[in-house]
């Protein structure tokens, strides 16, 4: 089972990208749940934990006006290269979840990559 911190980081990464355009749609929530279900590092997470992590991430990130604080909080939760990969997979999955490509969503992924000390040009 994934650690609670990794689940929280993945939920926050997905929600950060989802909220980059100002709202999270029901379609994005369904994509998040599907992502968790199919991701090798996260799929053993309990359903209640997943829904709690998602609701908390949307609530907390919805209070912010930019990406700085959320991505730094995500980076603080990530403890290994494998966890970094999982969190970036979550953010990238969010990018296509609403079936729209918006500049703010790309900016959210770039900010997360920088906070995780990755090359943002790769994302």
Buried (B, 14 or more C-beta within 10 A) or exposed (E): EBBEEBBBBBBBBBBBBBBBBEEBBEEBBEBBBEBBEEBEBBEEBEEEBBBBBBEBBBEBBBEEEEBEEBBEBBBEBBEEEEBBBBBBBBBBBBBEBBEEEBEEBBBBBBBBBBBBEBEBEEB
